[in-house]
């Protein structure tokens, strides 16, 4: 790997102390297993290598690992106070009507009661209505179906967050 071909932010990430890299990755995804695996696989030649490693680590997460990752996400419509990432990702709910916000709260609670975790969706670029429609559609899934949908959605979120980490624009 040559530093001239590696984007500067990725190069900085590649040389972080192990504990610092782990902490940065844990900010992106609350799964300890995912963060350990990505941290240990450094250095990455390019962003696509990092994304591929993330996808592979996501595919290998156990149900417990997924639960740990989901615990790091606030409910849709209620971003973590003082967390700009959470607020930015859920921007589609920011301008939602009070009726829609109340409906999402009800749906979030029903979903959480059914599945035992928050409704997780890659909210970036979605409107409040799209998120509401998605939770309505997914609440009828089996726990197994929903776990795999959550795995895919979490993978999308991780790619966006890793892209922000290495300052790569995501399509």
Number of C-alpha atoms within 10 A of each C-alpha: 9 7 11 8 10 18 16 13 14 22 20 14 21 18 12 15 11 14 11 13 21 20 17 16 24 19 14 22 25 20 22 17 20 26 21 18 17 21 26 11 12 18 19 19 17 15 20 13 14 22 20 13 19 21 19 15 17 21 14 14 17 11 13 10 17 23 18 17 21 21 16 16 20 16 22 27 22 16 20 14 9 8 9 11 14 20 18 14 19 25 20 20 24 15 11 15 11 9 9 16 20 13 13 24 17 12 18 23 17 17 20 15 11 15 17 12 17 21 24 26 22 18 21 15 12 15 17 23 14 14 22 19 12 14 19 15 10 14 18 12 13 11 13 11 12 17 17 14 16 19 23 18 16 22 21 19 20 20 22 21 20 23 18 14 16 19 15 17 9 10 4
